[in-house]
Amino acid sequence: MKIVIVEDEIRIREGIAGLIKKNFPDNYEIREASNGEEGLNIIREIKPDLVITDVRMGLMDGLEMLTILITQDHLVFKTIILSAYSEFDYAKQAISLGVKEYIIKPIDVNEFINIIKRLEDEIIHDKLVYPELLSMFNSIESIFHGLLLRNFIFSKEIGDYIEKNIL
């Protein structure tokens, strides 16, 4: 599983990477970025399964980065937001972007490990259930999310796949 951690506080970023490596020693490729702009480039390059990002950072914040990746690049991945802020506007925007978890700092280690396990199971499930779609469009979520946001063109291939495999 490919993971990108986007966090401007180096201790938190390295701590999360270390926590994941310690608890999930196999099959994880972890990349780190110190701001949204750097994260944007890494995510575009490796197309991760999971993105863990802070909200407020220099150069580009996490929500702006996610908006670009989802609405313009049509990339789909599971997302965990880490934030010191529990403000409703951030949570509302995160929900609209399909964020799976919104965790308020400081992080509860046991809760975080359980979230990673659950998301890993979801990622494995998606890859097993929708392999053709994933190879064509990254994930079923990207299709539905794009349609909901009205920024995804419904092509014949998507229609054929949905008709054949879902309806």
Secondary structure as GFF3:
##gff-version 3
##sequence-region A 1 167
A	DSSP	beta_strand	2	6	.	.	.	ID=ss1
A	DSSP	alpha_helix	10	23	.	.	.	ID=ss2
A	DSSP	beta_strand	29	33	.	.	.	ID=ss3
A	DSSP	alpha_helix	36	46	.	.	.	ID=ss4
A	DSSP	beta_strand	50	54	.	.	.	ID=ss5
A	DSSP	alpha_helix	62	67	.	.	.	ID=ss6
A	DSSP	pi_helix	68	72	.	.	.	ID=ss7
A	DSSP	beta_strand	78	83	.	.	.	ID=ss8
A	DSSP	alpha_helix	88	96	.	.	.	ID=ss9
A	DSSP	beta_strand	101	104	.	.	.	ID=ss10
A	DSSP	alpha_helix	109	129	.	.	.	ID=ss11
A	DSSP	alpha_helix	131	137	.	.	.	ID=ss12
A	DSSP	alpha_helix	140	149	.	.	.	ID=ss13
A	DSSP	alpha_helix	156	165	.	.	.	ID=ss14
###
